[in-house]
Amino acid sequence: MKYRPDIDGLRAVAVLAVLLDHAGAPGFSGGYIGVDVFFVISGYLITRLLADELQSGRFSLAGFYERRCRRILPPLFLVLLAASVVSWCALMPFDSRSFGRSLTATSTFWVNIHFFRQTGYFDAQTYTKPLLHCWSLSVEEQFYILFPLLLWLLSKLGRKFLRPALALVAVASLAASIAQVGTRPEMAFYWTHTRAWELLLGALTALSAPAFLARFRSAGLALASAGLMLAPVFIYGPQTPFPGLAALPVCLGAALLLLIHRDGPEASLVGRALALAPSRWIGKISYSLYLWHWPLLVMPRYIQDEPLSPASRLAAVAAAFALAWLSWRYIEKPTRERRFFPTRRSLFAAALIGIALFTLAGRVIRHTNGLPALLNPKIELWAQEAARNQQVDEKPLVVFESDQDGEKVEILAWPLGPEGEARFVVWGDSHVGMWRTGLQRSAMEAGTPGLETIPTPCPVLHHFRGKLRGVNCEGVRRGILEMVKFKGIKKVLVATRYSVMFPSPPLTETSPAFAAPENADPRVAADAFVTGLADLVASFNQAGAEVWFIENVPEYPFHVTNRVSREALRGHSPADSGYPVRYYQNRNAEPRRLLRSFQGPGFKLLSVEESLCPDGWCLPGDDQYNYYTDDNHLSGFGATRFRGALAPFFQSLAMEETAGAGAGPAR
């Protein structure tokens, strides 16, 4: 296939968009769309090559995968090696184990699914994941496992079936992306079946007939296509539902530019700009630049435990360019030109050995917990405690079944306390789950059986119609209300991280840099909170239960397990990472005021301040233990250590039982 300089220019645009976004450059919040441009380019180029081979009778799966190995693996292995060494030396155990899993998943090309199972792409802790950006490589490689075979089979049926069949698959993939971006956004972002349409759009562009192509010889259309592709870089942000329909203008713009300049960049001013020498140079190193940029941005951020300064980000970008050029010049280029691994057999052997070694390295890193844990035994103990609280050995029980609009909804829960008929129910999000060990201990000490429903992704303080991450939120809510009424439950304990609903208030002193909703309006937040809380209380009161609400625990602007581990290496105690109680009070002033206004019959509030902030100092841990698993969830030890905050709830249950037992028959 004839070299097209404009395609290297498109690659340059794509990688610069991603790099500027990740480096935090103002105005480039939608730069992540560069990955979608890469997908379209990849689908176009691969299909052009395969179509030419099929037409000339030179098609070979072995040859195809040889090209993929020469293109993808050498620079990837180099980056994996560098990231592994630095991560083993720098990452705290909790993140070291996570890195080990991601290293294994990256080397075997399923890391997109691995990260889908963990969290969203724009999670605040992405800087703890040096290989996060490799998800897009996995999507491509998974796609190319089947695509060459599909193309070969369709070509055997006749060219008239080829484009309609691929178009049908692309439409189905786009439909899946649109459907899931609203209900399961993480799946829509990471999974191959919701991204395949972007690669297929590139494939269909490559297969376009000459008569069809003639309609696109327009300089004006080239300019409009460039605008279509680039506008989202400046308009989109982390809150944009993506990909779905939002990815369509980006991909269409890229595909149109590929069509317009198929016979050469001279067709438009845009094409000539893309073909300039600087654009071509960046395009040639774009793959290595993409691989290097993310680890170089996140690892310094992790090591210094605070956001990078603009100068540091600029230095990381400059280093990425330097390493990308070196990788391209001395690794990529020689391998593709067969100076390294001249035969197919030697290449495949080296690829298999590399995959095996990095898979093994991932397991070793995962189980050794990294160098810091070897230097200080306390760090290992803290990491184990944090990991234990994220795992529940026993499976939840189906405690109630409900029919909601023709759909069967099962309420799952773990029993708390001694055996017997449940006298209370615990419900909420992960902030209920974090109290589990404390609840279990308190229920056993009180001799009072109860049920803790499994935490769901569903909002607690407002209705969510439809499904969220596969959970029928409204169905679960109604089902729990039915269960409470059916079982005669008189007390429901509720916990949710309500602080994230409110913007951080203006303070007159330095305070931890807590995250707040983007562009949050305090009045809107307060109205939504009050409305949701009133509805929650009224619903459970009507079902016959009194609501007890747990206040938010003190939050931290850092991952507590990592911070106390890092400080332990410097000889500091976890308590040194605490902060004055006034920070907690300022952070939660508005929601606490609103919560207290609800106190009365049917609603009680459990305060955690005295337990978690004794003597006016909020504690993330002590000389032996850390109390948190991350920045806002208690560890198992923390939940047990501070279970005194739950005492009024269990005292109320005991008083109720005593009053019931003391009431004799009427005389």
N, C-alpha and C positions, 0 to 999 in steps of 0.2 A: 504494500500500500504506500502511496506517495506521502512523503512527510508534509504535514500541515502545520506551519509555524503558528497559525492562529489558535490551534488547540493547546499548544504550550502556553499561549497567552491566556486562554481560558483557565488553564490549570493555575496560572499565577494569580488570577483574580480570585479563584476559589480558595487557595491556600492562604492568601493575604487576608481574606475576609475572616476565615477561621482564626488565624493568628491574632489579628487585631481585636477580635471579640474576646478571645481567651486572655489576652494581655491587658484587658480592661481599658482599651482606648475609647475615649468618649465618642458617642455617636455610632458605634459599631456593634450595638447590642444584638443585632440579628445576624452577625457574621457566621453563625453556625450553619447557615444555608449553603455555605461553601461545600459542605459534605454532599449535599444534594446535587450540586453542579458536578462534583467528581463522579457521582453515580451515573449521571447522564452521559458524561464523557466516556466513562468506562464501558457502559453498554454499547455506545456508538462504536468505539474502536474495536472492541472484542468481536462485535457482530460483523463489522467490515472484514476483518481478518478471516473469521470463520466462513462467511458467505463466499469470499474469494476462494478459499480452500475447497469448499463444497462444490463450487462451480467448476473448478479445475480438476476435481477428483483427488486432491491432496489432503483431504481431511484426516486428521489423526488425533485421537484423544490424548495419546502419550505426548505428541508434539504440543498440544494445547497446554497440558499441565506442566510440561517442561518450561514453556514460556512464562507461565504463572509463577513457577518456582524461581526462575531467574529474576523475575521482576520484583516479587514480593519478599522472599525469604532473607536474602543476605543482609540488607539494611535493617530489616526487622530483628533478626537475630543479634545484630550489633547493639541496637537500642535495648533489647531485652537483657543482654549481658550487662550493659552499663547500669540500667535501672535496677537489676538484681543486686549488684554489688553495693550501690548507694543505699538501696532500700534496706538490705540486711544490716548495714551499719547504722542507719538513721531512724528507721521506723520503730515505734514502740510496739510491744507484743500484739496488741489488739489489731493494729494496722498491718503488722508484719504477717500475721496469719491471713488477713484479707488479701494482702499482696500476693502471698504464695498461691492462693486459690486463683487469683486473676492471672498470674503468670502461667499456671497450668492451662487455664481456659484460653488464654491468648495463643499459646503455642499450638493448641489443637483446634483453634478457630471456632470456639463457641462462647467467646467472652461477652458477646452482646447479650446472650441469654443469662450469663452470670451476673452482669450488671443490672439487667432487668429484674432479677430476683432480689437485688439489694435495695435499690432506691432509684429516685429520679435523677435525670442528667443534671438538673440545676440545683441539686441538694447542696446545702451550705458546706458539706464536708467533702466535696469533690476533690479538694486539694490533698486528701489522704489517699487518693487512688492514682498512682503514676501511670497506669496503663488504661485509664478510662477511655481515652481517645481511640483505642484499638478496636472498639466495638464495630466501627464502620468497615474495618478489614474483614471481620468475621461475617458481616452481612454479605459482602462481595463474594467471599470464598464459598459461603453456603449457596449463594445464587449460582455460582459457576460450577457447582457439583452437578446440577441438573440441566442447566441451560444448554450446553453444547449438545447433550443427548437429545433434548427437546428440539433444537434446531435441526439436527441431523434427521430425526424421525419425520418432522414436518416437511423437510425438503424432499424426502422420499415420497411423500404423498402428493407432491406437486407444489410449485411456487404459488399457485392461486390460493392455497390453503394457508400459506405461511404467515402473511401479514394479518389476515383476519383472526387466526388462532392466537397469535401473540398479542394482538389488540384486545381480544377477549380476556386473556389472562391479566393483561395490564389493567383493564377496567375493573376486574374482580379485585385485584390487589388495591387499587385506589379506593374502591368502595369499602374494603376492609379497613383501610387506613382512616377514612372519614368516619366510619362507624365507631372505631375504637379510640380515636383521639379524644372523644368526649366522655367515654366510660372507663377506658383503660389506657390512659395517655402514655404510660411507660411502655406498654406493649406496642403501641403504635409507633413509638420512637425507636425502639431497639430491635424489634423482630423483623426477620427477612420478608415475611409474607406481606407486611405493610409497607415495605420499601422497594419491593421487586418492581413495581410499576415505574419507578424512576429509572432503573436500569433498562427496563423494557421500552421506555420512551426513547432512550438512546438507541436501542436496537431497531426500533421501528423507523427512526430517523435514518439509520444506516441503510435500511432496506427500501427506502423511498424510491419510486420509479423516476427516471429522468424527466418525463413529462410533468410529473408532480413538482419536481424540483424547480422547473423553469418559472413557476409562479412566485418564487421567493427571491428573485434577483432585484432587490430593492434596498437602496441605501437608507431610505426612511424607515423601512421595516427593521433593518439592522439596529438602528438607533433606538427604536421602540422596544426591540427585543432585549437590548442591553439594559434599558430602563426597567423592563419587566423583571429581569434577573437581579439587578442591583438594588432596586428600591427597598425590598425587604431587609437588606443589610442595615438600613438606617431606620426602618419602621418597626420591625419585629423586636421582640425581647424575650426574656425567660418566661413571661406569662402568656405568650402567644400560643394558642393550641396548635401543636405541630407534631407530625407533618400534616396529613389530611389535605384539606383544600388550600391551606396556607402554603404548602410546598408547590402547588400547581403553577403559579406564575413564575417561580424560580426555574423550575424544570422546563417549562415551555419556552422561556426566554433563552435558556442554554441550548435547547434543541433547535430552535429557530436560527440561532447564530451558527450552529453546526451545519444546518441546511444551506444558509445563505452563502457561506464561504466554502462550500464543498469543492468548488473548482479553483479556489485560491482566495487569499485575504484581500486581493485588489477590488473585490466586489463592493466594498464600502469603507468609509473612514474608520468605522469600528474595527473591521478586520485588519486594516493596516496598523492601527494602534496596538491591537493584540499581537501582531507579528513583529513589533519592535524588539531590538536586541535585549533590552532589560527584561521585558515580559517573557521572552523565550528562555532567558537564563533562569529566571525564577521558576518558570514552568518545568524546566528540566530537573531542577532539584526539589520540586514540590513534594514528591513522595517522602524523601528523606527529611525535608523541612517539617512536614506534617508529623512524622514520627518523633522528631527530636523536640519540637517546641513545647509540648505539654509537660513531659517530665522536667524540663528545664525551668518551667514556670512554677510547677507545684512543689517540687522537692525543696528549693530554697524557702518557699513559703512555709512548708512543714517544719523544716529545721529551725528557722528563726521564730516559729510559733506566732507569727503576726503577719498581716498583709504586707506584700512587697511595696516598696516605694516606687514611684515612677521611674527613678534611675535604675533600680534593680530590675524592673520589668524590661526596661530598654536593654539592659545588659544581657538578660536572658534571651531576648529576641535576637540580639547580635550573635550570641553564642550559638543559637539555633541555626542561623544562617551559615556560620562558619562550619559547624559540624555537618550540616546538610551538604555543603559543597564537598567537604572531605569524604563523606559517605558516598556521594554520587561519583566523585572522581576516582576513588580508590577501591570502592566495593561494588556499587551498582554497575557502573560502566564496564569494568573488566569482566564481571560475571555475565552480563548480557552479550558481551562480545566474545565469550567463550575463552577468554584468557585464563579465567578460573573455571574449574570443572568443565573441561572441554567436551566431555561425553555426557550423554543423557544418563547413563548408569552411574557415573561418579556424582552427578548433580543430585539424583534421587537418593543415593546412599547418604550423601552429606545432609540432605533435607531430613531424612528419617532420623539420622543420628542427632541432628539439632533439635528436632521436635521431642525426641525421647529425653535428651539431656535437660531441656528446659521444663519438660513435664516433671522429671525427677527433681530438678532444682526447686520447682514450685512446692512440691511435697516436703522437701527438706526445710525450706524457709518457713513453711507453715508450721512444722512441728518443732523447730528450734526456737521460734519466737524472736529471732533476731539477736544482734549483739548486745543491745542494752539489757535484755533479760538475763544474759549470761554474766553481765557485769554486776548486777544487783538482784538478789533473789526476791526482794520485795516486789519488784516490778512484775515478775512472773506470777506471784500470788495475786496481785491486783488484777492482772489480765485474766487470770482464771476466774476470779470472782465476777468480773464484768461479763465474761462469756457465759457463765452459769446462769446468770439472771436472764439471758436471752433464750434460754432453752427450757422447755418443760418436758420432763420425762414421761409423765402419764398423758394419755390422750383425753381430751374433754369428752364428756358424756352428752348424749342427746337427752335433754331434760324436759323438752316440750316441743310439740309439733303443732303448727298452725297453718291454716289455709288462707292465703292472702291473694285475693283476686284470681283464684284458680291455680296459684303456684304454691307448692308445699314449701314451707319455711321451717327449718329446724333450728331451735335455740340450743346452742352448745355451751356447756359450762363445766368448770371444775368444782367438785365439792370442797367446802372449807370446814374446818373444825371436826368435831366428832361425828359419827354416823347418826343419822336421824332426819326427821323432816325439816327441810330448810326453813329458817325463820327470817332470813334476810337475803337480798340479792345485791350483787355488786355489778355495776354496768358502766361502760364508758369506752375510752380509747386506750392507747398504750399507757396512759397515766393511771389507769386502773391496774393494768398488767404489772406495772413496776411495783405496786404495793403488795403483790401476791404473797410473798414470804411473810411479811408483817401481818397481813390479814389472817393467814393460816395460823400463825403463832398466837395471835390475839383471840381467834375463834376457839382454839384448843384451850387456852387459859380460861376463857369465859365459859367453856362447855356449851357453846352455841353453834349449831350447824348452819351453814349457809351455802350459797352458790355464787361463784364468780364467772360471769359470762365471758366468753373469749373476746378480746378486744377486736374491733373491726375498723376499717378505714373510714367508716361513716361519720359525718359530723354529729356531735351530740346535741348541740344547741340550735340546730335548725334542721328542717326536713330536707332530705335529698331524694328527689323523685328519680326512679330508675336505679341502675346498678352502678356501683363504684368498685373498680377492681374485682368485678365478678360478684359482688355482694349486693343483694336486694335490700338497700338501706331502709326504705320505708316499711318493707315487709318484716325485717328484723325488729324494727322499733315497735310496730304493732304487735308482733309476736311476743315480745318481752312484756308489753302491757297486758296482753291476754294471760300470759303465764303468771304474772304477779297477781292478777285478779283470781285466776283459777286456783292457785295454790294458797291463797289467803295471806300473801306476804304483806307484812305491815311496815317494813322499812327497806328502802332502797338506797344504797350508797353509790354516789355518782362521782366520777373524776374525769376531767378532760383538760387539755392544755389550752385554757381559754386566753392566756396572755398573748398568744400570737394573733388574736383577733384585734388587738389594740396597737396603735402606734406607740413607740417609745416616747414618753412625755419629755418636754424640755426640762433640763436639770440645771441647777446652779453650780454643780460641781461635777468633776469627772466621774463617769459611771461606766460600767462594762458596756461594750458596744453591742447591745442586743439587737437582733434582727427584728424588723417590724414590717408589716404588710406595705407593699409599695403604694405610695400615694394614698395611704389610709387617712380617712377623715374621722377624727375622734367622735364627732356626733353620730356619724353613720355607724361606727363601731359600737358605741354605747346603745343605740337604738336596736341594732341587731342582737346584741348580747341580752338586753332586757327582754325583748320579744321572745327570743329563743328560750331563755330561762323560765319566763312565765309560762310558756307552752309546755315545757318539760315538767315543771312542778304541777301544773293543772292536770296534765295527762296522768301522772302517777297518783296524784291525790284522788282523781276520779276512779282510778283502779283500786283504791283503798289503801295506798301506801304513803307513808311520810318519806320525804326526800332529804337525805343527808348529802351535803356537797363538800368535797375536799378541796381546800385551797391549793393553788399551784405551789410546788416546792420552789425554792430559790434556783434560778437558772444561771448558767455560766457562759461567758462568751468564748469558751474553749472546750475541747473534749477533755473531761476531767481525768479520765484514766490516763490519757496521754500526758496531760500537764503534770499530774502528780508523779508520774513515772520519770518524766524529764527532770523535774525538780529534785527527785530522789538521787539522781546521778550527781547533783550539785550539793548534796548533803542537806536538802531542805525537807521539812515536814509537809504533808498534804494540807495541814491547817494554814500554812503560810500562803496558800493560793486562795484562801477565803476572802470575804469582803464585808464591810460594815452592813449591818441590818438595814440601814437607811437606804441602801441601793435597792434592796428587795422591796422595801416599802414604797419607794418612788416608782419602781418598775410596775408594781401591781396596785397603785393607789386607786385608779378609777374602777377597775373591776372589783376590788375589795369593797369600795364604797357601795357599788351597786348590789353586790352580794349581801352585804349587811342590811340593806334596805328591804330585802326579801325575808329576813328572819321573822319567824312567827309560826303559827299553827301550819303544819304541812311542810315546813322547810327549816332545816338546821344547817349550820355552817361549822365545818371542822377547820380550825386554824392550825397551821404547821409552824408558825414563826418561832414559838418558844422552844419547840423541839429541835428544829434544824438550825436555829440561830441563837444558841445560848449565849448569854452575856453580851448580846449585841453584835455577835460575829457569826456570819453564815459559814458553815464548815463543809468543804468537799470531801474531807476525810480526816483520819487521825494518824498517829505514828504507826499503826498496824494495818489499817484498812482504808480503802477509798469508798466513798458512799454513793458514787454515781457510775453509770456505765458509759455515759456520753455527756452532753451538756445540760440535759434536762430530765433524765430518767434515773431514779434511784437504783443502786445495785441491790442484790439480795440482802447483803449485810446492812446496807443503808435502810432498807424498808423494815428490817427487823430492829435495827438500832433505834429508829424513830417511830416505832409503832405506838409510842405513848400518845402521838397525835390522834390515833384512832380510838383512844380510851373512852371519850365521851359517848361515842356511838355504841360500843359494847356495854357501857354502863347503862345506857338507855334501854338496851335490849334486856339486861338483867332486871332493871326496875320494872319493866313491863311484865316480865315473867313472874316476878315476885308479886306484883299487884294482881295478876291473873290467878296465881295459886292461892293468894290470901282471900280472894272473893268466894265466899261460901254460898250455899243455896239460900234463896230468900225465905224469911220466916214470917 
